[in-house]
Structure formats: structure tokens, C-alpha cells
Amino acid sequence: MLSYILKRLAIAVPTLLLLIVISFLLMHSAPGGPFTTERELPPQVLANLNAKYGLDDPLWRQITSYVWGIVSEFDFGPSFVYKDRSVNEIIAQGFPITLTYGLLSFAVAVIVGVSLGVAAAMRHNSLLDYAAVGVSIGAQVLPNFVMAPILVLVFTLWLGWLPGGGWQGPEYWIMPVIALSTSFMASIARITRSSMLEVLTSNHIRTARAKGLPERQVILRHALKPAMLPVISYLGPAFVAMITGSVVVDIYFSTGGIGKAFVDSALNRDYAVMMGVTILMGALTIFFNLVVDILYGWIDPKIRY
């Protein structure tokens, strides 16, 4: 396993470098630039700005300098739009907020989704099963950009129970977490239910029941662990999708997270911030896929790398 982890980490480095180069080329191939505005700047001012940020250098030199800044000093460079602010500062300000409600949403989606899926599988073809399937289907067709205005309409405007936006305390976290976790919770519940139904009909479960083991022990000790394999394969990409899918939540609830910074940077052609957020998301994707593979090996010892 250790050699496998080292190999994956060794592959992660060139993967990230490839991501940086492709993202860099795509951004610079788009028409316009970070200092292109409705009011055209004097040529000398534009030349000075390009020289200050190194945008007049050949593209290969810009890429080399950018990568070297990250490798040597973990420096993503200055923002092209926000004066006196670096990309590191922008990410450091917004990412903890995004990570906080991303982790909370992930925990809610896993706990509620797995519990709902297991309960539905154990009461197959019962009223509880039908209700769980109905709730899962209903929740899955409600993405965060639909859930967010519904939550604000009900809990802020009609009931007045929760604040409609901001990030000043736990009461501000509730609606962003619900909006972000609902559709993922539904997917986890459906995957868990299907996997549990398959495992519950397998031979080793029949053997465990034939030995007279209590049903609770059969579920917790013999059924739940193998049933989690397809769920775990979904959790890695799901967590990254929750972080990257926070753009709508950030904007709608004015949380100040990194999704808002990414949208603003895209609108303002702030290449440095866009690159910083893209690299961060790429690194998270690689890391959580590695975590999923390690969990696979831990849950099912038959899996060898």
C-alpha cells in the first residue's frame, strides 16, 4: 500500500503541472485581458501594467516563472484586480468559509444518506422503503441553485427563523449546508439502498443469519462494510463537487467563500486568482481520489494495488 501511495503522489506532481500549463494556456488564449475595460487605457499605461505583472513576457517565461513561484515559495502571485492583495491572501480568506460548510454538508449528506439507504434496504418494499425512495428522488431533482431560493423564501421571508445571508455565526450556516447537501444526500441514499439490497441477498449474510446472529449484528458487522464500497467510490468526487459547487451557495447567501472570488476573477479576467483556485481544486480532487482508493483497500482486503 505504501508503494502504491508513493506512486500516486509521484503521478500527482506531473498531473498538477499539466493542469497548470493547460489552464494557463486556455486563459491566455481567450480574447481580451485583465486590463481590458470599457474605457480604453492609454497605450503607455497599458504597457506599464503589462510590464509590472510580466504579461509582456513570452508565454513560456510566464508559465516558468509562475510554476517556480509556487514550487519555491508557495506564492500564487499578486491579484491583477485587487490592489495590494495577493492570491494567497484571497484564498486564505475565502477557503476556510467554503471548507467549513463543505465539510458540514459532506457530513450531513453521508450520515443522513447512509442511514436512509440502510433503513430503506432493511424494510424493502415497505412504506418506509417507498417513502425513502420518494424523498431521495425528490431531493435529487433539487440542485443547490433551486434549493437556495426555496430555503430563503420559507425560512427567512415567511417564517423569519434564519438570516438570509452573511457568515456571522452558526445560524448562518444552516441554509447553505442544506442547500449544498440535499442532492448529494439523495444520491448517497440511493447508492446505499441498492448496494445493501445486493449484499443482503449474498451467501455470507445467509450464513450469518443461519448461525442465529441478531439482525443488528448481521447488518453492522457483515453487511454494512461491503455495502459501503460503491458509496465510498462516490464520496471522493462528491466532496470535491461540494467545494466547487459552492459557487451558487457563496453568491446566493453572501458567505464570502472562495466560489465568489472565483466568479469575480472570471468576470474581471483576474488570471492569477483563477489559476490559484483552479490549482487548489485540482489538488483537492487528486487528494480525495487517493483517500478513496486507500479506503477501498482498507474495507476490502482482497483489493491489492
Buried (B, 14 or more C-beta within 10 A) or exposed (E): EEEBBEEBEEEBEEBBBEBBBEBBEEBEEEEEBBBEEEEEEEEEEBEEBBEEBEBEBEEEEBBEEBBEEBEEEEBBBBBBBBEEEBBBBBBEBBBEBBBBBBBBBBEBBBEBBBBBBBBBBBBEEEEBBEBBBEBBEEBBEBBBBBBBEEBBEEBBEEEEEBBBBEBEEEEBBBBBBBBBBBBBBBBBBBBBBBBBBBBBEBEEBEEBBEEEBEEEEBBEEBBBEBBBBEBBBBBBEBBBBBBBBBBBBBBBBBBBBBBBBBBBBBEBBBBBBBBBBBBBBBBBBBBBBBBBBBBBBEBBEEEEE
